[in-house]
Amino acid sequence: MSQFLIMAAAAILVAAGGLVASALLGTKTYSRVKEQTYECGIDPIAHENAHEGRFPIKYYFVAMTFIVFDIEVVFLYPWAVSIDDFGRLAGGAQLGIYSLVAMMIFLVLLVIPYVYEWRRGGLDWD
C-alpha cells in the first residue's frame, strides 16, 4: 500500500509542478487572434457569405477512422496475445471455437464503418 501512495504522490507532484511551471514560465501575450477558436483552418465566425459552400468534413472522417482503429487494437491485441495455441489461454482454459466466432463477429462489426467511410470518400485525399 505504501508503494501505491508513493507513486500517487509522485504523480500528483509532477502534474502540479507542470502546471506551476507553465503558469510561471509561459508567455503572457494575449491577442484577439490567439483567443479565437480554431477549427481546422476554417474561420469559426459566420460571415455574410457563410451560406455559400459546404463545411468540409474530412477532419471528422479521419477522427472516425482513428476511433475505429483504436477500438480494434484495444480489443484485438490482448485477445491475440493471450492465446498460446489455437483456442487455449495462457492459463490452460479452453475457449475453442466460441472465442474465434466472437472475435470474427467483432471484426465484421468493425468492417461496417470502414466500408461506410470508404464509400463516402473519407479515405480519398484529393
MOUR-V249510 format. One record per residue. N is the residue number from 1. RES is the residue in three letters. PSI is psi as a letter, one per 30 degrees, with the letter a starting at -180 (NA if undefined). OMEGA is omega in radians with two decimals (999 if undefined). Layout:
N,RES,PSI,OMEGA  N,RES,PSI,OMEGA
//
This chain:
1,MET,e,-3.12  2,SER,e,3.09  3,GLN,e,3.11  4,PHE,e,3.14  5,LEU,e,3.10  6,ILE,e,3.14  7,MET,e,3.11  8,ALA,e,3.11  9,ALA,e,3.11  10,ALA,e,3.13  11,ALA,e,3.13  12,ILE,e,3.14  13,LEU,e,3.13  14,VAL,e,-3.14  15,ALA,e,3.13  16,ALA,e,3.11  17,GLY,e,3.10  18,GLY,e,3.11  19,LEU,e,3.14  20,VAL,e,3.13  21,ALA,e,3.12  22,SER,e,3.14  23,ALA,e,-3.10  24,LEU,e,-3.01  25,LEU,f,-3.09  26,GLY,l,3.12  27,THR,k,-3.08  28,LYS,g,3.13  29,THR,k,3.13  30,TYR,k,3.06  31,SER,l,-3.12  32,ARG,e,-3.13  33,VAL,e,-3.13  34,LYS,f,-3.11  35,GLU,f,-3.13  36,GLN,k,3.13  37,THR,k,3.13  38,TYR,k,-3.14  39,GLU,i,3.01  40,CYS,h,3.10  41,GLY,g,-3.12  42,ILE,k,3.14  43,ASP,j,-3.09  44,PRO,f,-3.14  45,ILE,k,-3.13  46,ALA,k,3.11  47,HIS,a,-3.13  48,GLU,e,-3.08  49,ASN,g,-3.11  50,ALA,f,-3.12  51,HIS,f,3.13  52,GLU,k,3.10  53,GLY,l,-3.09  54,ARG,l,3.08  55,PHE,k,-3.11  56,PRO,k,-3.10  57,ILE,g,3.12  58,LYS,e,-3.12  59,TYR,e,-3.10  60,TYR,e,3.05  61,PHE,e,3.10  62,VAL,e,3.11  63,ALA,e,3.12  64,MET,e,3.10  65,THR,e,3.12  66,PHE,e,-3.12  67,ILE,e,3.14  68,VAL,e,3.08  69,PHE,e,-3.12  70,ASP,e,3.12  71,ILE,e,3.14  72,GLU,e,-3.11  73,VAL,e,-3.11  74,VAL,e,-3.12  75,PHE,e,-3.05  76,LEU,e,-3.07  77,TYR,e,3.11  78,PRO,e,3.11  79,TRP,e,-3.11  80,ALA,e,-3.11  81,VAL,e,-3.06  82,SER,f,-3.11  83,ILE,k,3.07  84,ASP,d,3.07  85,ASP,l,-3.13  86,PHE,j,3.06  87,GLY,g,-3.10  88,ARG,k,3.10  89,LEU,l,-3.11  90,ALA,e,3.14  91,GLY,f,3.11  92,GLY,f,-3.13  93,ALA,k,-3.14  94,GLN,k,3.04  95,LEU,e,3.06  96,GLY,b,-3.02  97,ILE,f,3.13  98,TYR,e,3.14  99,SER,e,-3.14  100,LEU,e,3.14  101,VAL,e,3.12  102,ALA,e,3.14  103,MET,e,3.10  104,MET,e,3.07  105,ILE,e,3.10  106,PHE,e,-3.14  107,LEU,e,3.09  108,VAL,e,3.10  109,LEU,f,3.08  110,LEU,f,3.13  111,VAL,f,-3.10  112,ILE,e,3.09  113,PRO,e,3.09  114,TYR,e,-3.13  115,VAL,e,3.11  116,TYR,e,-3.12  117,GLU,e,3.13  118,TRP,e,-3.13  119,ARG,f,3.11  120,ARG,f,3.11  121,GLY,g,-3.12  122,GLY,f,-3.13  123,LEU,f,3.10  124,ASP,k,-3.12  125,TRP,h,3.13  126,ASP,NA,999
//
